Amino acid sequence: MLCRMVIVKTYSIEEFAQKISVSKETLRRWDNSGHLSAERNKINGYRFYTDEHLRVCEQLNLYFPDDSEPELEKPFGDYSTIELFAGAGGLALGLEQAGLHHVLLNEFDKWACSTLRRNRPEWNVVEGDIRNLDFRPYFGKIDVVTGGFPCQAFSYAGKKLGFDDARGTLFFEYARAIKEIKPKICIAENVRGLLSHENGKTLNGMIDVLEELGYRVLPYQVLKAIYYRVPQKRERLVLVAIRNDISIDFTYPKAEGRIFTLRDALKAGELYDSDVPESDGQKYPKRKKEILDLVPPGGYWRDLPLEIQKEYMLKSFYLGGGKTGMARRISWDEPSLTLTCAPAQKQTERCHPEETRPFTVREYARIQTFPDDWIFEGSMSQQYKQIGNAVPVNLATAVGHSVVRFLNEYYQAQQETLAIEKVRAV
């Protein structure tokens, strides 16, 4: 009798979490509740998953949002914004596409400022240290203040962080701008890691400061870019604060059901009407290229022969954890992993699916959903840095539509109040 061996593809909890774009904590919660029960290694008891779990996830809609199209509301008026720490314009461009008007953009990096001016000569780009800016002339005149400030630790001398305690940090400058401008709504974005920074004290301190300045801080959300027409597994923490005298609610953007892949980013299709333009890009050293030549699309260092795994990983080979970003080749049929500021770092390789090389500058830009005519200034490394630090444009557009909806409701309520007052006056 002929027996046929069936090889089952397995994934560690870290690998499976990345595969379906949820956290390891979510998988553990699903497992403990019986929502999605993991398999257990009989020797060490570690959780693992198989392709059957992937099929179950899709059938139960555990990680795909619904497929309905989001409602895109147009602004009733000329809504004004000031953007701080503007970078190369990912957030600014997305907000513009949603219909918001930028009154001022501040950025310290000269090459990012050159990029902003090159692409939007009409924007008021103020280059330099935010500490030197006076925002008081804009008091009461601005609808929205946005910013992706760098995350810095505070001093926790007191029991509760206040506005003055934040002095010396860039968040203090963001808060100072809010204090001097008094916008109707503030949007702060940052990396997911802010949640655990100083065991959550940093984020709680920021919330304390905004509340002290007279703002109602909504529960934060971590927005997954793949649910907002972005072919990349990128996450951004978004914090929204509404001035206390405004009772209008803000609704975070609704996630979309369609997941876009690297093919959607680099080939003609729904996201772009042509293949990605040619551009310069970094190269791998000779030995690294020889090793990555052996990695299949969608694979990483564990797909290498054992001896080459040891050569490439060195001491990391003997440590725990999946390290799924190392020697990683992205496949055409998956979203890219999160782009970094340098495309060839050993910890965060993002190798092209067919050619053994990092993504080019224009490929990088497409994965971040920049339009092909958005030109980045500076050296190649400066361009990669600007793109890697940016908020994906399509994610920013989705946030922008939520801001527009909020402001439409606010101004409509203001008009209704004025109309009632006129009737009463008569």
C-alpha positions as CSV (number, residue, x, y, z in Angstrom):
1,M,0.0,0.0,0.0
2,L,1.4,3.4,-1.0
3,C,1.3,6.1,1.6
4,R,1.4,9.7,0.7
5,M,2.9,12.2,3.2
6,V,0.9,15.4,3.6
7,I,3.0,18.4,4.6
8,V,1.0,21.0,6.6
9,K,2.3,24.6,6.5
10,T,2.5,25.9,10.1
11,Y,3.0,29.4,11.5
12,S,4.2,30.6,14.8
13,I,1.9,33.0,16.7
14,E,4.1,35.9,15.5
15,E,4.1,34.8,11.9
16,F,0.3,34.2,11.9
17,A,-0.3,37.6,13.5
18,Q,1.7,39.3,10.8
19,K,-0.1,37.2,8.1
20,I,-3.5,38.4,9.0
21,S,-2.5,41.8,10.4
22,V,-3.6,41.5,14.0
23,S,-1.6,41.6,17.2
24,K,-0.3,38.5,19.1
25,E,-2.5,39.6,22.0
26,T,-5.6,39.4,19.8
27,L,-4.7,35.9,18.7
28,R,-4.2,34.9,22.3
29,R,-7.6,36.4,23.2
30,W,-9.3,34.6,20.3
31,D,-7.6,31.3,21.4
32,N,-8.6,31.7,25.1
33,S,-12.2,32.5,24.2
34,G,-12.4,29.7,21.7
35,H,-13.1,32.2,18.9
36,L,-10.1,30.8,16.9
37,S,-8.4,28.0,18.7
38,A,-4.7,27.5,18.0
39,E,-2.9,24.2,17.8
40,R,-0.4,23.3,20.5
41,N,3.1,21.9,20.1
42,K,3.1,18.6,22.1
43,I,6.6,19.2,23.3
44,N,6.7,22.8,24.5
45,G,3.0,23.8,24.4
46,Y,3.6,26.7,22.1
47,R,0.7,27.9,20.0
48,F,0.9,27.5,16.2
49,Y,-1.4,27.9,13.2
50,T,-2.0,26.4,9.8
51,D,-3.5,27.3,6.4
52,E,-6.8,25.9,7.7
53,H,-6.8,28.7,10.3
54,L,-6.4,31.2,7.4
55,R,-9.4,29.8,5.7
56,V,-11.4,30.0,9.0
57,C,-10.4,33.6,9.5
58,E,-11.7,34.5,6.0
59,Q,-15.0,32.5,6.5
60,L,-15.7,34.1,9.9
61,N,-14.7,37.6,8.8
62,L,-12.3,37.8,11.7
63,Y,-9.9,40.2,10.1
64,F,-11.5,41.5,6.9
65,P,-13.8,44.5,7.5
66,D,-17.0,44.8,5.4
67,D,-16.9,45.4,1.7
68,S,-19.2,48.5,1.6
69,E,-17.8,51.7,0.2
70,P,-17.2,54.4,2.7
71,E,-19.2,57.6,2.4
72,L,-17.0,60.5,1.2
73,E,-18.4,63.8,2.4
74,K,-17.4,67.0,0.7
75,P,-16.7,70.1,2.8
76,F,-19.4,72.7,3.1
77,G,-16.8,75.5,3.3
78,D,-13.1,76.3,3.2
79,Y,-11.9,74.5,6.3
80,S,-8.4,75.5,7.4
81,T,-5.6,73.5,8.9
82,I,-2.2,74.0,10.3
83,E,0.1,71.0,10.1
84,L,3.2,70.6,12.4
85,F,6.1,68.2,11.8
86,A,4.8,67.9,8.2
87,G,7.6,65.7,6.8
88,A,7.4,65.0,3.1
89,G,3.6,65.6,2.9
90,G,1.9,62.3,3.3
91,L,-0.6,63.5,5.8
92,A,-0.9,67.0,4.3
93,L,-1.6,65.6,0.8
94,G,-4.2,63.2,2.1
95,L,-6.0,65.9,4.0
96,E,-5.9,68.1,0.9
97,Q,-7.5,65.3,-1.1
98,A,-10.3,65.2,1.4
99,G,-10.9,68.9,0.8
100,L,-9.0,70.6,3.7
101,H,-7.0,73.8,3.1
102,H,-3.6,74.2,4.6
103,V,-2.8,77.6,6.0
104,L,0.7,76.7,7.3
105,L,3.0,73.7,7.4
106,N,6.0,73.5,9.6
107,E,8.9,71.1,9.2
108,F,12.5,71.2,10.4
109,D,14.2,68.9,7.8
110,K,15.4,71.0,4.9
111,W,15.0,68.2,2.3
112,A,11.4,67.5,3.4
113,C,10.7,71.2,3.1
114,S,12.2,71.2,-0.4
115,T,9.9,68.3,-1.3
116,L,6.8,70.2,0.0
117,R,7.7,73.4,-2.0
118,R,8.6,71.4,-5.1
119,N,5.2,69.7,-5.2
120,R,3.0,72.5,-3.7
121,P,4.5,75.9,-4.4
122,E,1.3,77.5,-3.1
123,W,1.6,76.0,0.3
124,N,2.9,78.2,3.1
125,V,5.8,76.0,4.2
126,V,7.7,77.4,7.2
127,E,11.1,75.7,7.5
128,G,12.8,75.7,10.9
129,D,12.5,74.8,14.6
130,I,8.9,74.9,15.9
131,R,10.2,76.5,19.0
132,N,10.7,79.7,17.1
133,L,7.2,79.9,15.8
134,D,4.5,82.2,17.2
135,F,1.0,80.8,16.6
136,R,-0.9,83.6,18.4
137,P,-1.8,85.4,15.1
138,Y,-3.9,82.3,14.2
139,F,-6.0,82.4,17.4
140,G,-9.6,81.4,16.7
141,K,-9.0,81.3,12.9
142,I,-8.1,77.7,12.3
143,D,-10.4,74.6,12.2
144,V,-7.8,71.8,12.6
145,V,-4.3,71.4,13.9
146,T,-2.5,68.2,12.9
147,G,0.9,66.8,13.7
148,G,3.0,63.6,13.9
149,F,5.4,64.8,16.7
150,P,8.4,62.7,17.6
151,C,7.8,60.6,20.8
152,Q,9.9,61.9,23.7
153,A,9.8,60.8,27.3
154,F,8.5,63.3,29.9
155,S,9.7,63.9,33.4
156,Y,7.3,62.3,35.9
157,A,8.3,64.3,39.1
158,G,4.6,64.9,39.9
159,K,1.6,62.6,40.1
160,K,0.0,64.1,37.0
161,L,1.7,65.5,34.0
162,G,0.7,69.0,33.2
163,F,1.4,71.5,30.4
164,D,4.4,73.0,32.1
165,D,5.9,69.5,32.9
166,A,6.0,68.8,29.2
167,R,8.3,71.7,28.5
168,G,11.4,70.9,26.5
169,T,9.7,68.1,24.5
170,L,8.4,68.4,21.0
171,F,4.9,67.4,22.3
172,F,5.0,70.5,24.4
173,E,5.5,72.6,21.2
174,Y,2.5,70.8,19.7
175,A,0.5,71.5,22.8
176,R,1.7,75.2,22.8
177,A,0.4,75.6,19.2
178,I,-3.0,74.2,20.3
179,K,-3.0,76.6,23.3
180,E,-2.2,79.6,21.1
181,I,-4.5,78.7,18.1
182,K,-7.4,77.1,19.9
183,P,-8.6,75.0,16.9
184,K,-11.9,73.2,16.9
185,I,-10.3,69.8,16.6
186,C,-6.7,68.4,16.9
187,I,-5.4,65.3,15.2
188,A,-2.2,63.7,16.5
189,E,-0.6,60.7,14.9
190,N,2.3,58.5,16.0
191,V,3.7,55.0,15.9
192,R,1.8,52.2,17.7
193,G,4.8,51.9,20.0
194,L,3.6,55.1,21.8
195,L,1.0,52.9,23.6
196,S,3.7,51.1,25.5
197,H,6.2,53.9,25.8
198,E,7.1,54.3,29.5
199,N,4.4,51.7,30.3
200,G,1.7,54.0,28.8
201,K,2.7,57.0,31.0
202,T,3.8,59.0,27.9
203,L,0.4,58.7,26.2
204,N,-1.5,59.3,29.4
205,G,0.6,62.4,30.0
206,M,-0.2,63.7,26.6
207,I,-3.9,63.2,27.2
208,D,-3.6,65.0,30.5
209,V,-2.0,68.0,28.8
210,L,-4.7,68.2,26.1
211,E,-7.4,68.0,28.7
212,E,-5.7,70.8,30.7
213,L,-5.8,73.0,27.6
214,G,-9.6,72.6,27.4
215,Y,-10.1,69.6,25.1
216,R,-12.1,66.4,25.2
217,V,-9.8,63.6,24.2
218,L,-11.5,60.7,22.4
219,P,-10.4,57.1,22.9
220,Y,-7.4,56.6,20.7
221,Q,-7.4,54.2,17.8
222,V,-4.7,52.2,16.0
223,L,-5.6,52.4,12.3
224,K,-4.3,49.6,10.1
225,A,-3.3,51.1,6.7
226,I,-4.3,47.9,4.8
227,Y,-8.0,48.7,5.5
228,Y,-7.7,52.1,3.9
229,R,-6.5,51.3,0.4
230,V,-2.9,51.1,1.3
231,P,-0.9,48.0,0.1
232,Q,1.2,47.9,3.3
233,K,0.8,46.4,6.8
234,R,1.5,49.7,8.5
235,E,-0.2,51.0,11.7
236,R,-0.6,54.5,13.0
237,L,-1.9,55.6,16.4
238,V,-4.4,58.4,16.0
239,L,-5.4,60.7,18.9
240,V,-8.3,63.1,18.4
241,A,-9.1,66.0,20.7
242,I,-12.2,68.3,20.4
243,R,-12.5,71.7,22.1
244,N,-14.7,71.4,25.2
245,D,-17.3,73.9,24.0
246,I,-18.1,71.7,21.0
247,S,-20.5,68.8,21.5
248,I,-20.3,67.3,18.0
249,D,-19.0,63.7,17.9
250,F,-16.1,62.6,15.8
251,T,-16.2,59.2,14.0
252,Y,-13.0,57.5,13.0
253,P,-12.8,56.4,9.3
254,K,-14.6,53.2,8.5
255,A,-12.4,50.3,7.5
256,E,-12.8,49.0,3.9
257,G,-13.0,45.4,3.0
258,R,-10.7,45.3,0.0
259,I,-7.1,44.4,0.9
260,F,-4.6,45.7,-1.7
261,T,-1.3,43.9,-2.4
262,L,2.1,44.6,-3.7
263,R,0.8,43.8,-7.2
264,D,-1.8,46.6,-6.8
265,A,1.0,49.0,-5.8
266,L,3.5,48.3,-8.6
267,K,1.2,47.2,-11.5
268,A,-1.6,49.0,-13.3
269,G,-4.9,48.4,-11.7
270,E,-7.4,49.9,-9.3
271,L,-4.8,51.9,-7.3
272,Y,-2.7,53.2,-10.3
273,D,-3.5,53.3,-14.0
274,S,0.1,52.3,-15.1
275,D,3.0,50.2,-13.9
276,V,5.4,51.9,-11.5
277,P,7.8,54.2,-13.2
278,E,11.5,53.3,-13.2
279,S,13.7,55.0,-10.7
280,D,16.9,54.6,-8.7
281,G,17.2,52.3,-5.8
282,Q,19.7,50.8,-3.4
283,K,21.5,47.6,-4.1
284,Y,22.5,44.6,-1.9
285,P,26.1,43.7,-1.3
286,K,27.2,40.6,-3.3
287,R,27.0,38.0,-0.6
288,K,23.7,39.3,0.7
289,K,22.3,39.1,-2.8
290,E,23.5,35.5,-3.2
291,I,21.7,34.6,0.0
292,L,18.5,36.4,-0.8
293,D,18.4,34.8,-4.2
294,L,17.5,31.6,-2.3
295,V,14.5,33.1,-0.6
296,P,11.1,32.5,-2.3
297,P,8.4,35.2,-2.7
298,G,6.7,35.5,0.7
299,G,9.6,33.8,2.4
300,Y,12.2,34.8,4.9
301,W,15.4,33.5,6.6
302,R,13.8,30.3,7.8
303,D,13.4,29.3,4.1
304,L,17.1,29.2,3.6
305,P,19.3,26.1,4.0
306,L,20.2,25.5,7.6
307,E,23.9,26.4,7.3
308,I,23.1,29.6,5.5
309,Q,20.5,30.5,8.2
310,K,23.3,30.2,10.7
311,E,25.7,32.3,8.6
312,Y,23.1,35.0,8.0
313,M,21.5,35.2,11.4
314,L,24.7,34.8,13.5
315,K,23.9,34.8,17.2
316,S,20.3,35.7,16.4
317,F,19.8,32.2,15.1
318,Y,19.9,30.8,18.6
319,L,17.6,33.4,20.1
320,G,13.8,33.2,20.4
321,G,11.3,35.0,18.3
322,G,10.3,34.7,14.6
323,K,12.4,37.7,13.3
324,T,10.1,37.5,10.2
325,G,11.5,40.8,8.8
326,M,15.0,39.3,8.2
327,A,15.9,38.1,4.7
328,R,12.3,38.9,3.8
329,R,11.1,38.7,0.2
330,I,7.6,40.2,-0.3
331,S,5.3,38.3,-2.7
332,W,3.1,39.9,-5.3
333,D,-0.1,38.7,-3.6
334,E,0.4,40.1,-0.1
335,P,0.6,43.7,1.2
336,S,4.2,44.9,1.9
337,L,5.4,44.8,5.5
338,T,5.9,48.3,7.0
339,L,8.4,50.3,5.1
340,T,11.3,51.8,7.1
341,C,13.7,54.7,6.4
342,A,16.3,52.4,4.9
343,P,15.2,49.6,2.6
344,A,18.2,47.3,3.0
345,Q,18.6,47.1,6.8
346,K,19.2,43.5,8.0
347,Q,16.4,43.6,10.5
348,T,13.8,45.0,8.0
349,E,14.5,43.7,4.5
350,R,11.8,44.3,2.0
351,C,13.1,42.4,-1.1
352,H,11.4,42.7,-4.5
353,P,9.4,39.6,-5.3
354,E,11.2,38.8,-8.6
355,E,14.4,40.7,-8.6
356,T,16.8,40.4,-5.7
357,R,17.0,44.0,-4.7
358,P,15.4,46.5,-2.3
359,F,12.4,48.4,-3.6
360,T,13.3,51.5,-5.6
361,V,12.3,55.1,-4.6
362,R,9.2,55.1,-6.8
363,E,8.2,51.6,-5.6
364,Y,8.6,52.9,-2.0
365,A,6.4,55.9,-2.8
366,R,3.7,53.7,-4.4
367,I,3.6,51.4,-1.4
368,Q,2.9,54.6,0.7
369,T,0.3,55.6,-1.9
370,F,2.0,58.8,-3.1
371,P,1.1,59.8,-6.6
372,D,3.8,59.2,-9.3
373,D,4.1,63.0,-9.8
374,W,5.1,63.6,-6.2
375,I,8.8,64.3,-6.4
376,F,11.1,63.8,-3.4
377,E,14.1,66.1,-3.0
378,G,17.6,65.3,-1.7
379,S,19.9,62.3,-2.0
380,M,18.5,58.8,-2.5
381,S,18.9,58.1,1.2
382,Q,17.1,61.3,2.0
383,Q,14.3,60.3,-0.3
384,Y,13.9,56.9,1.3
385,K,13.9,58.5,4.7
386,Q,11.1,61.0,3.8
387,I,9.0,58.2,2.3
388,G,9.6,55.8,5.1
389,N,8.6,58.4,7.7
390,A,5.4,59.5,6.0
391,V,1.8,58.7,6.8
392,P,0.4,56.7,3.8
393,V,-1.5,59.2,1.7
394,N,-4.7,57.1,1.3
395,L,-4.8,56.5,5.1
396,A,-4.5,60.3,5.6
397,T,-7.3,60.9,3.1
398,A,-9.6,58.6,5.0
399,V,-8.9,60.5,8.3
400,G,-9.4,63.7,6.4
401,H,-12.9,62.7,5.3
402,S,-13.8,62.0,8.9
403,V,-12.5,65.5,9.9
404,V,-14.6,67.0,7.1
405,R,-17.7,65.2,8.3
406,F,-17.1,66.5,11.8
407,L,-16.7,70.1,10.6
408,N,-19.7,69.9,8.4
409,E,-21.8,68.8,11.3
410,Y,-20.3,71.6,13.5
411,Y,-20.9,74.4,11.0
412,Q,-24.4,73.1,10.2
413,A,-25.2,73.1,13.9
414,Q,-23.9,76.7,14.2
415,Q,-26.1,77.8,11.3
416,E,-29.1,76.2,12.9
417,T,-28.4,77.9,16.2
418,L,-28.1,81.3,14.5
419,A,-31.3,80.8,12.6
420,I,-33.1,80.0,15.9
421,E,-31.7,83.1,17.6
422,K,-32.9,85.3,14.7
423,V,-36.4,83.9,15.0
424,R,-36.4,84.5,18.7
425,A,-35.1,88.0,18.2
426,V,-38.1,88.8,16.0
